[in-house]
Amino acid sequence: MSRIKILSSMLGYDLAALDYDKKEKYLNSFEQNKLLPLFGEINGKKILDVGAGTGRFALILFNAGAQVVALDVSSEMLKMLANKNKKIEIVVGEAENLPFEEDYFDFVVATFLVVHLKNLTAFFDEVYRVLKDGGRFIVTNINQKEAPEVKTKQGKIKIESYYHRPEKIIKELENLAFKIEKNIFIYENDIWINQIIVASK
Ligand SMILES: C[S@@+](CC[C@H](N)C(=O)[O-])C[C@H]1O[C@@H](n2cnc3c(N)ncnc32)[C@H](O)[C@@H]1O
């Protein structure tokens, strides 16, 4: 029996892109509709979705009237988004090196992303830089200790993943001068499955 390959996010999500949207309901269940209300009024607001993937959440923000920029390291994931919506700006790039000027966005959001980042400091630092003063960062952290197997046309793979303790994420943000506004936990059967943080600059 051959071993399951562990791939980088870029290679892994390029392979997984075609089937990613089949998991939409499952992914939504980690948020229980609690994410969008945290933004308040977003009509006309500039929002950067980092690790936007196929646009699961970027489309919700766009439909609520925001000007959305979707960044991702996987061009195949972004292609799926572009097929659904041509008005969302798509940018292939890395969370740790955001190609935007400072003080630009009203919000930065990252859902199901930090589980793929080994070191969060560079990413959080970049988010702080591109946010306007008073802007907010909304980030989710799933409770996933083991990377799941993903079926692709080229066989089963795993995508490079890292578990982050909730208190470690809060500390990292505070160390970079973010102010923690909310730290919400989503539970299933008495176990937390997702942490949702709202932090402001
Ligand atoms: C689990 S998907 C989440 C997609 C979307 N945010 C959602 O909630 O459905 C993770 C996404 O993060 C992207 N990603 C992983 N590491 C990244 C990095 N360093 N920079 C930018 N995007 C990254 C992957 O390519 C993938 O599209």
The ligand as an ORCA input file, in Angstrom:
! r2SCAN-3c Opt
* xyz 0 1
  C      -9.463     25.129      3.854
  S      -9.258     26.286      2.556
  C     -10.307     27.619      3.099
  C     -10.903     28.388      1.945
  C     -11.921     29.442      2.370
  N     -11.341     30.437      3.232
  C     -13.096     28.796      3.078
  O     -13.377     29.157      4.220
  O     -13.757     27.944      2.475
  C      -7.657     26.967      2.885
  C      -7.188     27.904      1.787
  O      -6.031     28.604      2.240
  C      -5.096     28.671      1.169
  N      -3.756     28.866      1.728
  C      -3.035     27.999      2.470
  N      -1.851     28.530      2.816
  C      -1.824     29.779      2.292
  C      -0.883     30.847      2.314
  N       0.290     30.736      2.950
  N      -1.189     31.996      1.680
  C      -2.388     32.127      1.035
  N      -3.319     31.163      0.973
  C      -3.046     30.000      1.593
  C      -5.276     27.360      0.442
  O      -4.769     27.391     -0.864
  C      -6.783     27.171      0.505
  O      -7.449     27.731     -0.591
*
